[in-house]
Amino acid sequence: MTEDFSLNWTEFAKDCYNLYRKPHVAAECRRDCYTTEVFESCLKDLMMHDFINEYKEIALMVSGKK
């Protein structure tokens, strides 16, 4: 990840909600500290393909699952 690239997890959840306009989407994106399939799908839908593996790795570390 580049140094100037910052993670804003809440913004991802909001952006994902804005794509689908379904209340459960943002909550599912954040559930289990962003380690759900919904979060990965959101990243894909937000065209963040290049960063998916990095975000998943960070989410696993932060959640204590790795």
Buried (B, 14 or more C-beta within 10 A) or exposed (E): EEEEEEBEBEEBBEBBBEEBEEEEBBEBBBBEBBBBEBBBBBBEEBEBEEBBEBBBEBBBEBEEEE
